[in-house]
Amino acid sequence: MPAHLSARLCSLALSLFLIAFALPAFAGPFEDAVAKFANDDFSDTEEAIGVIAGSGSKLAFPIINALQDGRLMADPDSKKVYVTGADGKSIDAATGEAVASVPDSASAVRLNNRLRRSVDAALGSLTLQSPDLGTRLQAAQSVFKSHEETALEAVDAALAKETNKSVKAALGEARAAILLFKSDATEVEKLEAVATIKARGDQDALALLTGMGEQPASVTKAAASAIGSIQNSLAVWSMVQNAWYGLSLGSVLLLAAIGLAITFGVMGVINMAHGEMVMIGAYTTFVVQEVIRTRYPGLFDYSLLIAVPLAFLVAGAIGVLIERSIIRFLYGRPLETLLATWGLSLVLQQAVRTMFGPTNREVGNPSWMSGAFELGQITITYNRLWILVFTLAVFAILLAMLRYSAIGLEMRAVTQNRRMAASMGIATSRVDALTFGLGSGIAGIAGVALSQIDNVSPNLGQSYIIDSFMVVVFGGVGNLWGTLVGAFTLGIANKFLEPVAGAVLGKIAILVLIILFIQKRPRGLFALKGRAVEA
């Protein structure tokens, strides 16, 4: 064999030996850290998290994210670690290469509470410089809650580059949280951290300050002052939150009672079937959405806008039919009217059960009514906010109609003095039918709104009929402004009493207060004036 050929063969053999045996010995720190996940040891896992988070590898985020979700699988036999995706595909965590399947001997890497905090901090560090604004903000919040020291370098780097004010503020708070718990941070740094966290002023800030452990005397004193300040601030925000809940409940009560205020005020009819008009409006919304889902899915976000006029027409037409067929024969006989409308409510409930079944029906939220946003330290949901706006809009339109339209003038005339209105040529029977239809139609559009926050079932109206009568009587029978003030007053009072007395006792207290109030002012807050009313 020629000498040069023999030399080449020796060189090839040496290369193969190095590839097979020597190279694995020179595996990088990233690969070594990944392999530690297979040791099933919490301290090794924590060390691996720190090394991988700081490695700069493109596989770092998928690995840590999989660890958080329980999708990081480790095989103790081969010391291989795999990332499994939601789609069922898997990759080798060390190399990123796809694998056909994960061995049966592999199991999810275990976490404890301390490791979960480390994972949150690592994920926060990895996403602090994401191009997406929301991702950076969420990452800063994660670091604030975990306050792991290992994230400090990443936070400082992100702070130096950040230009958005809200994200920069969140990064400053995250940095303060880390320094507060950092053993070698200076006293000045800790005092500045306390001031920063105090300025944040939410429950997370309060929890951080109360759980910071032993600190220098000056820091402990500053923290105690900050805790007191935050608690006072949160107490005020809690009152504001209760006031918002009260306004939200008041808007629901107003929407359910406003139609009853017209019917009861103008006609003097105790309509126990008013709640069923609300129910009919809710089921109209359900039918509209079912048609849109099956035939025109692209119009789903407009489903409520389509349902509002349809619910008004359907409930209004049923109201006119009820007045013409039953109510008009019972004027001046309140007990018989009450019994007749109560029986009618049972008939309508059973009819709906027969048509749609006894179970709750799903009515979806359009995208513009879904979600919530933070205002200071309170949370406002979009569906409640839109219902409040919708209620005030309905109230304003109804008020304008009663004041400026011909039918509104006739309704006010009949309310003040029915006999005089009839002698002036007003067809009181026609006004009665239109008034009952209008009140029922408004109850129908109330059902559209209530379908977004309550269960659509045959019993939907029964939940609001008693409260509606309380609002109308408390505000003043037939007075829309009284109904407005009464609804919001009862709603806010209810929400402030609930934390003290509980939901049931709170309602009982409200009822007792209304009874006592009616003893002093039988006509409510805003009594109507007129000869017939005063007679």
Buried (B, 14 or more C-beta within 10 A) or exposed (E): EEEEEEEEEEEEEEEEEEEEEEEEEEEEEBBEBBBBBBBEEBEBBBBBBBBBBBBEBEBBBBBBBBBBEEBBBBBEEEBBBBBBEEEEEBBBBBEEEEBEEBEEEBBBBBBEEEBEBBBBBBBBBBBBBBEEEEBBBBBBBBBBBBBBBBBBEBBEEBBEEBEEEEBBBBBBBBBBBBBBBBEEBEEEBBBBBBEBBBBBBBEBBBEBBEEBEEBEEEBBEBBEEBBEBBEEBBEEBEEBBBBBBBBBBBBBBBBBBBBBBBBBBBBBBBBBBBBBBBBBBBBBBBBBBBEBBEEEEEBBEBBBEBBBEBBBBBBBBBBBBBBBEBBBEBBEEEEEBBBBBBEBBEEBBEEBBEEBEEEBBEBBBBEEBEEEEEEEBBEBBBBBBBBBEBBBEBBEEBBEBBEEEEBBBBBBBBBBBBEBBBEEEBEBEEBBBBBBBBBBBBBBBBBBBBBBBBBBBBBBBBBBBEBBBBBBBBBBBBBBBBBBBBBBBBBBBBBBBBEEBEEEEBBEBBBEBBEEBBEEEEBBBBBBEBEBBEE
